[in-house]
Amino acid sequence: MNKASKRMLGKRFSMLVMLVAMVFVILTVSMGIAGVVTFIIFSWNTIPPLPENRHILIIVYMVLVSIIIGTFMTMFSGRRFLRQIYELVNATREVAAGNFNIRMKSGAAREIDIITRSFNEMVSELSAIETLRSDFVSNISHEFKTPISSIRGFAKRLKKDTLTDEQRNEYLDIIISESERLTRLSSNALLLSRLESTEKLSEKTEYSLDEQIRRAILLLDPQFQKKDLEVNAALDSVTIAANDEMLSHLWLNLLGNAIKFSHAGGAIRVVLEIIGENAVVTVSDEGIGMSDEVKKRIFDKFYQGDQSRATEGNGLGLSLVKRILELENGEIRVFSEPGRGTVFTVSLPLR
């Protein structure tokens, strides 16, 4: 029998003992009161004389008085004992109706108190989830609205006959850019939603981590060239057991983040090495860096510390990185100072 089963058995036994004790107390008190009342009645001769077999009648009378008194005591104590159960039922109905602000007071009985604490914890979690859901809907609606408005505005301008070829090409480039931004946003939002409802990543395979990182660097080569960035990669040969697809998203987001905040003509360094039982990847840039306040929030959904670069992303990349690492039992640390670049260090178990 495991510890959880033993604890459950212990709780059931303690509740059974409490109920037996309550019944015993009620019986004892009711019999005692019945005996006293019967003694007073017969001592004061308040009823007519009884025949010779009076002892049987006295016992019957005591039992009847005991039943009446015990019934009233049980009703009183039972109502008090079950009052919080009724309150819990009503509170559960409130939660079902969408009220997550309701809380239960602690109960007198230990078992009721455990149920009350568990209920309050459940409601707190539901309230937090509802807040996150509302914020997510609000943020994603805003993020979709901006590029859609931009696309609509420039599409209307394209209908004018007075535009030059240069203006027309410029507006088309903006529409293409905003369309790609919408595609990235929807893809990241769907992926993040799927990962947040997942408790464990399946389809883990053994593969070469250094080759995967090299492929990610090659995929982003047009972006490196656009900002004239130098890439220095020092990758040890490492084989890892993980979900290939998810880790690919992780490296693309980390490298894309480094490109986004790097100055033109700067450098990005990627290092992969084995430390103990972990594969450690370091992605560092020489960009604008971050303040302590920004570092605290970079993994929040839709948060973008540098609003001047808001159109280059959607604030979901690092949220995805964090969730993927949680599912892979990995860790991420960030070191950054304003104006001195940023270093992300990812640690992943090899097995």
C-alpha angles and dihedrals in degrees: 000000000000126000094259091054091048091051091049091049090048092052092049091049093049091050091049090051090049092052093046090049091050092051091047092051092048092049093046095048094044092049090048093050091044090052093049093047091048092048092051092048094051094040093054092044092233091153130052118272114281127228124253094278089061093133092070091049091048091052091048090048092050091049092050092048090046092051092050094047092042091051093054092045091049091049091050097044093039092052090050092046094047096041092093091047088058090046089051091051091051092046090051089054089052091053090048088054090054102263106135096166095077118109133186125228119235115272129233094234117069094229092050089047091054091051090048094052092047090050092051091049090050092051091048091053092047090049091051091048091049090050091050091048092051092047091047093052092045094048097044091048089054093045091052094044096058100057092038090055090048093050092048092049096050092042088058090050091053089063090068116101094208095071120115121228090252092054092045092052091047092053091046091052090052092050091049091048093050091046090054089049090054090049092052091046095051092044093050093044092051093045093048091048090051093048094048090056091049122089098185134019115235131197096054113173137176113255143146109281094191091055090050092053091048089053090051090052091050092049090055094044094109089057092048090051093046090062094033091240123170116223119208112188125184105178123173118208104267131171115201136182107225145108104294096201096050095047089049088059089049096056093043091053095046093047092043089052091052091050092048095056099036123104117243111270093022130124137247122202125202121190128183122187141149116249114180109309094341139084108227121201122188122195113186133175138183095228136122096301127208139267122235090256092055092046090058092058107032092104093052116109115265093359114142116180096194107051091186087071096040093113090059093064145009105232094250102095099085091039086059091047092053094047093048090052091049089055092046092048089243134137136221130201129186129206118185145148128190110269094005103082134248135271122201116193118195122192120195129178111244092220 
